Amino acid sequence: MGNIIASNCRICNFSNQFRYGGSRYATTCHVPAINKETLEFENIDYHQEKSSGKYIFYSDNELKGKNNGNIFNNFDLSLNEFNNYCPKCKQKTLDFHITLYC
């Protein structure tokens, strides 16, 4: 099962919505990531891009801050609910909130 997740930065008010996971996890798994070239937030298919080296995924520890165990799981991937890296202000102040289960 997938989710629509809204993000919001507590410092700079960066915000967006993205898909996370999916019902066809074996073939499609949407995840948030930072493009290493552009440093932009993107919502990509994990299965297509996991070996490309072009992205840092929000399921990677590099983009996670302290979270006190509040996570969103999708099979073997997990996102922190709080204190994620913000691509605008470059701080770990981006929070994720599920807005829709799909």
C-alpha positions as CSV (number, residue, x, y, z in Angstrom):
1,M,0.0,0.0,0.0
2,G,1.3,3.5,-0.8
3,N,0.8,6.9,0.7
4,I,0.7,10.5,-0.3
5,I,2.9,12.4,2.2
6,A,3.1,16.1,2.7
7,S,6.4,17.7,3.8
8,N,7.0,21.0,5.6
9,C,10.1,22.6,6.9
10,R,9.9,24.2,10.3
11,I,12.5,26.9,9.4
12,C,12.1,28.0,5.8
13,N,8.5,26.7,5.1
14,F,9.6,24.5,2.1
15,S,6.7,22.2,1.4
16,N,5.5,19.7,-1.1
17,Q,3.6,16.4,-1.5
18,F,5.0,13.1,-2.8
19,R,4.1,9.4,-3.2
20,Y,5.7,6.9,-1.0
21,G,5.6,3.1,-1.7
22,G,2.9,1.5,-3.8
23,S,0.8,-1.5,-4.1
24,R,3.1,-3.1,-6.7
25,Y,6.2,-2.9,-4.6
26,A,8.0,-5.5,-6.7
27,T,7.8,-3.3,-9.8
28,T,7.2,0.2,-8.6
29,C,8.1,1.9,-5.3
30,H,7.9,5.7,-5.2
31,V,10.4,7.3,-2.8
32,P,11.5,10.9,-2.0
33,A,15.2,11.6,-2.9
34,I,17.7,14.4,-3.4
35,N,19.2,14.5,-6.9
36,K,23.0,14.7,-6.4
37,E,23.5,16.9,-9.5
38,T,20.8,19.5,-9.0
39,L,20.3,19.1,-5.2
40,E,16.6,19.2,-5.8
41,F,13.9,17.1,-4.1
42,E,12.5,14.5,-6.5
43,N,9.9,11.7,-6.2
44,I,11.3,8.7,-8.1
45,D,10.9,5.0,-8.6
46,Y,13.3,3.3,-6.1
47,H,13.6,0.1,-8.3
48,Q,14.7,2.1,-11.4
49,E,17.1,4.4,-9.6
50,K,18.6,2.6,-6.6
51,S,21.7,1.5,-8.4
52,S,22.2,4.6,-10.6
53,G,24.2,6.6,-8.0
54,K,22.3,9.8,-9.0
55,Y,20.2,10.1,-5.8
56,I,20.4,10.1,-2.1
57,F,17.2,8.6,-0.8
58,Y,15.3,9.9,2.3
59,S,15.4,6.3,3.5
60,D,19.2,6.7,3.8
61,N,20.7,7.7,7.1
62,E,22.5,10.6,5.4
63,L,19.2,12.6,5.1
64,K,17.8,11.6,8.5
65,G,18.1,13.5,11.8
66,K,17.1,12.4,15.3
67,N,13.6,11.1,15.2
68,N,12.8,9.2,18.4
69,G,11.6,6.1,16.5
70,N,8.7,7.8,14.6
71,I,9.0,6.2,11.1
72,F,6.9,5.3,8.1
73,N,7.7,1.8,6.8
74,N,7.3,0.5,3.3
75,F,8.6,-3.1,3.1
76,D,12.4,-2.7,3.7
77,L,12.5,1.1,3.4
78,S,11.7,3.6,6.2
79,L,11.3,7.4,6.4
80,N,11.6,9.4,9.5
81,E,8.5,11.4,10.4
82,F,10.6,14.3,11.8
83,N,13.9,16.0,11.3
84,N,14.7,15.2,7.7
85,Y,17.1,17.1,5.4
86,C,15.5,20.2,3.8
87,P,16.7,20.9,0.3
88,K,16.0,24.6,0.6
89,C,17.6,25.7,3.9
90,K,19.9,22.6,4.2
91,Q,18.9,21.9,7.8
92,K,17.4,18.7,9.2
93,T,14.0,20.4,9.9
94,L,11.8,18.8,7.3
95,D,8.8,16.9,8.7
96,F,6.6,14.3,6.8
97,H,2.9,13.7,7.4
98,I,0.7,11.1,5.7
99,T,-2.2,12.8,4.0
100,L,-3.7,9.9,2.0
101,Y,-3.5,6.1,2.0
102,C,-3.8,4.7,-1.5
